[in-house]
Amino acid sequence: MIVRSLFLGVALTLTLGVTGGAGAELQTTEVPAFDRLQATWSHISDYSLTIDSHEVLGNDSAENEMHFAFRRPDRARLDIVKGYRSGGTIVWNGGDRVTAYRRPFSFFKLHASVWDKNLTSLRGNGILNPNVNDILACFAAHHELLRQREGPPVDGKATDEIELPYRDVSCPDDPPVDRGTVTLDVIDIDRASGMPVMRKRYAGDEIVERWELTGFTVNTGLADRDLS
């Protein structure tokens, strides 16, 4: 999740190498941090969070701050708070169509494809991409490839880092530009809370998408009015 450069600003450039933090050891057989996250997430019916994103495509890059809210199974709202096209809102009610408008002019709405170039980022990310449920489902589908290591501190929080090597892997919500170029997908999980705090996608040694995830609230009973 958004607007050409929306994540031009969904997604996340830390100066971390593809091998993770210095001295970190890679676990090749077990991924307890991911298993814990997956179990926790199965009990979450709705959530909201703030996403600070950074994306790179060629010589271009951009940053955005966004607020994302989601309710199972298929309701989501994305508000662009800062960055390119700030003031924009995108609403998804399932399927492959979205409604977009600029605050406070909600009476003028655009109805378009979820992948419309005017509603996606520099790298083609849209409102579906911050859906943690879909991210975890893709990681779980390739559980045998997952690797766990000690992650870097994020806002002073100790983390575990879960890596999904992109070897013959493609997640359903991947934009076309990521297919064949992304080589590694990484989630950093806060050890204390068990919640995701960072997602990074690499092309070789370069982080091309980085999302810092903060301010999680879960199971608050998001109503239709909160997602429209």
SEGU-825795 format. One record per residue: residue in one letter; x, y, z of N, C-alpha, C, CB in turn. Coordinates in steps of 0.1 Angstrom, whole numbers, plus 5000, padded with zeros to 4 digits. Glycine has a CB too. Example, Ala and Ser with C-alpha at 12.3 -4.5 7.8 and 13.67 -1.06 7.14 Angstrom:
REM residues 2
a513249435078512349555078513249675078511349555090
s512849785071513749895071512950005079514149945057
This chain:
REM residues 228
m500749935000500050005000500350045000499550025003
i498350254963498650364971498950464961499750344981
v499750524959499650624949501050624942499250764955
r501150644929502450644923503350714932502350694908
s504250644937505150704947504550704961505650844944
l503350644962502750634975503750564984501350564975
f504150454980505150384987506450434981505050224987
l506350534973507450604967507950674978507050704955
g507750644982507850664995507550555002507150765000
v505950125006505250055011505950035006504150015013
a507850175014508250055018509550065025508249955008
l510250005027510850025039512250035037510549925049
t516650345039517250225034518250205044517950235019
l517750095052518750065063520050015057518149965073
t521150045064522450005058522749865064523550105062
l521849775061522049635065522349555053520849575073
g523349465054523649375043522649265042525049325044
v522649185031521749075030521948965039521749025015
t523148965046523548855055523148895069524948835055
g522449005072521949035085522949105093521448915091
g522649115106523549185116524849115117522949205129
a525949195121527249145123527249035134528249255126
g527748925131527948825141526648735143528248885154
a525548775136524348695138524448555131523148775131
e523948455138524048325133522648285127524448225144
l522748225116521548185108521048045113521748185093
q519748035117519247905120518647845107518147915131
t518947725104518547665091517447565093519747605085
t517047525105516047425106514747475113516647315114
e514847575122513647615129513447765128513847575144
v512247805129511847945128510847975139511347995114
p511147965152510147975162509648115163510847945176
a510348225159509848355159508648375149510948455156
f508848315138507748325128506548235132508248275114
d506848115137505748035142504948105153506247895147
r505648175162504948245172504148365166505948305182
l504648435157503948545151502748495143504848615141
q502848385136501748325129500648285138502248205120
a500948225149499948175159499248295165500648095170
t500048405169499448525174498448585164500548625178
w498948595152498148665142496848595138498948685129
s496748465141495548395138494348445146495748245139
h494648505157493648555167493348705165494048525181
i493948765155493748905152492648925141495048975149
s491548995145490449015135490549145128489148995141
d491149245135491349375129492549445135490049465130
y493149535127494349605132494549735125495549515132
s495349825131495749945124497149975128494850065127
l497850045120499250075123499750195114500149955120
t500950245117501550345109502750285101502050465118
i502850325089503950265080504750385075503350185068
d506050385079507050475073507750395062508050535084
s507650435050508150355039509250425031507050315030
h510050345025511050395016511150295004512450415023
e511150344992511350264980512350314971509950254973
v512950224964514050264954513750194941515450224959
l513750264930513650204917514650284908512150214912
g515650214903516650284895517250394903516050334882
n517250514897517850634904516750714912518350724894
d515550654913514450724920514250664933513150724911
s513850744943513450694956512450794962514750684965
a511750744972510750834979510350774992509550854970
e509850865001509450825014507950865016510350885025
n507250795024505850825028505550785042504850765018
e504650855048504150805061502650775058504250905072
m502150665062500850615059500150555071500750525047
h498850565072498150495082497250385075497250585091
f497450265080496750145074495850085084497750045068
a494650055080493649985089493049865081492550075094
f492849755088492449635081491449555090493549545076
r490349505084489449415091489249285083488149485095
r489349175089489149045082487649045077489448925090
p487348985065488348925057488849025046487848805050
d488149135043488449205031488049355031487749135019
r488349415042488149555043489449625047486949595054
a489749735040491049805044490949955040492249745037
r491650035047491750175044493150225045490750265053
l493650295036495050355036494950505035495850295025
d495550575045495550725044497050765043494950785057
i497250845033498650895031498851025039498950925016
v499651015049499751125059500851225055500151075073
k501951175050503051265046503751205034504151285057
g504251285025504951245013504151275001505151095014
y504451204990503851224977502351194978504451134966
r501551294973500051284973499551264987499651174964
s500151334997499551335010498151385010500451415020
g497351335019495951375019495051285012495751515014
g495651185005494851084998494450965006495651034986
t493250915003492750795010492350695000491550835019
i492650565003492250454994491450355002493450384987
v490350304997489450215005489250094996488050285008
w489449975003489249844996488149765003490549764995
n487249714995486149635001486149494994484749704999
g487349444992487449314985487449324970486249224989
g487849214964487949214949489149284944486649274943
d489049334932490149394925489849544922490549324912
r488949604929488549744927488749824941487149764922
v489049944940489250034951488550164949490750054955
t488250244959487750374958488750464965486350384966
a489050574958490050674963489550814963491350664954
y489950894972489551034973490651114980488151054979
r490551244979491451334987490651394998492051444978
r491251385010490551445022490751605021491151395035
p489851685023488451655028487451645017488051755038
f487851625005486951624993486451484990487651684981
s485851415000485451274999484251264989485051215012
f483551374986482451364976482951334962481651494977
f484251364959484751334946485651214947485551454941
k485051104942485750974943486150914930484850874950
l487350844930487850774919487650624922489350804916
h487050554912486850404913487750344903485350364911
a488650254907489750204898490250064902490850304897
s491050014894491649884897492549904910492449834885
v492649794917493549794929495049824925493449674937
w495349794912496749814907496849934898497249684900
d495850014898495950134890497250214892494650224892
k497850264882499250324884499050454892499850354870
n497950514892497750634900497450604914496550714894
l497350484918497050444932498050344937495650384932
t499150334930500250244935501550324935500350124926
s502550264941503750334944504750324933504350284957
l505950384936507050374926507350234921508350434933
r507250134930507550004927506249924925508349934938
g505149994924503849924921503149864932504049824911
n503549904945502749854956501449924958503649864969
g500449854963499149914965498549884978498149864954
i497249904980496649894993496749744998495249934993
l496849644989496949504994498249475000496649414982
n499249544997500649505001500849515016501649584995
p500249605024500549605038499649505046500249745044
n498949425039498049325045498949215052497049255035
v499149225065499949125072499548985070500049165087
n498148965069497648835067498148765055496148835067
d498248845044498748785031500248765032498348885020
i500948855038502448845039502748715047503048965047
l502048695058502348575066501948445059501648585080
a500848455051500348335043501448295033499048365037
c502048395027503048365017504348305023503448495009
f504748365035505848305042505548165046506248395054
a504348145051503948015056503947905045502648015063
a503547955033503547865021504947815017502847935009
h505947895022507347855018508147835031508047965010
h507447775041508047755055509347685054507047685064
e509547595045510747515044511947595040510547395035
l511647715034512747805030513147905041512347875017
l512347925051512548035061513748015069511348045070
r514448125072515648115080515448225091516848145072
q515948195103515848285114517248325119515048235126
r517448455123518648505128518348615138519648555117
e519348645146519248765154519148885146520448775164
g518148965148517949085140518549215146516449115138
p518549325138519049445143518149515153519349545132
p518549595162517649675170516849765162518349745182
v515549775165514649865158513949955168513549795149
d514250085168513750175179514150125192512250195177
g515350065194515750015207515249885210515450115217
k514449825202513849695205514649585199512349685200
a514949475207515649365202514749285193516149265214
t515249235182514449165172514949035168514249255160
d514148945163514448825155514148855140513748695160
e514948805132514848835117514548715110516148905111
i513448715102512948595095513248625080511448565097
e513948545073514248565059513548465050515748555057
l513048515039512448425029513248445016510948445027
p514248355013514948375000513948354988516048264999
y514048444979513148434967513748354957512948584962
r513748214959514248124949512948054944515248014955
d512548084932511248034927510148064936511447874924
v510148184942509048224951508448354945509648254965
s507148354946506448474942505148484951506048474927
c505048594958503848614967502748664958504148704979
p501448634961500348674952500248824950499048624958
d500648904960500449054959501749124954500049114973
d502649044950503949104945503649194932504949004942
p504049314931503849394919504849334908504149544921
p504449364895505349314884506749344885504749354871
v507149464890508549504890509349424900508649654894
d508649364910509349284920509649144915508549274933
r508849094906509048964901510248944893507748914892
g511148854898512448834891513548924895512248844876
t513149024903514249124908514449114923513849264904
v513349094931513549074945514148934948512149084953
t515148934956515948814959515748774974517348834956
l515248854983515148824997514048915003516448845004
d513148845011512048915018512348895033510648865014
v512349005041512748995055511749055064514149055057
i511348995075510549045085511249055098509148975087
d511349165105511949185118510849175128512849315119
i510949095139509949075148510449115162509448925149
d509649195169510049245182509949125192509049355187
r511049095199511148985208510148995219512548965213
a509949115224509149135236507649125233509349275242
s507149185222505749175219505349065209505349315213
g506349025201506048925191505448985178505248815196
m505449115177504849185166505849215155504049305170
p505449225142506449275132506649415134505849245118
v507949455132508349605133509049655121509249615146
m509349565112510049605100509849505089511549635102
r509749545076509849455065510749515055508449435059
k511649435050512649475040512649375028514049495046
r512749435016512849345004514049394997511549354995
y514949294994516249314987516149274973517249234995
a516949354965517349304952518849294952516849404940
g519449174954520849164956521149214970521649234945
d522149304971522549364983521749494987524049394983
e520949534978520249664980518849644985520149744967
i518549724996517149725001516349814992517049775016
v515349754984514549834975513249874981514349764962
e512849804991511549844998511749825013510349754993
r511449925021511649915036510449975042512949985040
w509749905051508549955058508849945073507249875054
e508850055080508950055094507450055099509750175099
l507149965108505749945113505649975127505349795110
t504850075130504750125144503250145148505550255146
g503050165161501750205165500650095163501250325159
f500949975164499949865162498849875172500649725162
t497649865168496549845177495749725170495549965179
v495249635179494649515173493349485181495549385175
n492449425173491149375178490349495186491349265188
t490249605179489549725185488149725180490249845182
g487749635171486349635166486149745156485349655177
l487049755146486949855135485549845129488049835125
a484849955128483549955122483650005107482650055130
d482549985100482550025086482950175084481150005080
r482450255093482850405092484350425093482050485102
d485050335100486450355102487250315089486950265114
l486550245080487150185069486550235056487150035069
s486050365056485350415044485850565042483850415046
